[in-house]
Amino acid sequence: MRGMMRVGLVLVLAGGCVPKVVPVGAEGAEGAGTVEGAGTVEAPSEVWGGVEVQFSGEVIPVSAEVVCASGYRERQVVVAGRAEFNGMPETGACSLFVKGVVATSAVVYAGSGWLCTISGTTLICNEDKSKQ
């Protein structure tokens, strides 16, 4: 197999997602190549887009984390009162936890924006109607 090169690929995906590998040159695959075993990776169909969370008020968390029953889990640093989460499951409620402050969690859904404040130890989040 002179002139051919083998390439290994290791993927680490959040939530135990398993990618679908499409060989290069297959119908619907992007690009072309001569590397044996090369392919493109597509995300599973049950994972998509995400959520934008905007925090306001006197207390702003350092970071925030979204955890879903599907196993999806992502933590983001809050910058200028905002955190964005991508790849959340399309269906089902997820829990939003704030870090750096003591507060309860709130329920959020993918595909929306959320306006959140912290009052005492309670995290209060309402859907941002302007993001729909």
Secondary structure, 3 states (H helix, E strand, C coil): CCCCCECCCCCCCHHHCCCEEEECCCCCCCCCCCCECCEEEECCCCECCEEEEEEECCCCCCEEEEEECCCCEEEEECECCEEEEECCECCCCEEEEEECCCCCCEEECCCCEEEEEEECCEEEEEEEHHHC
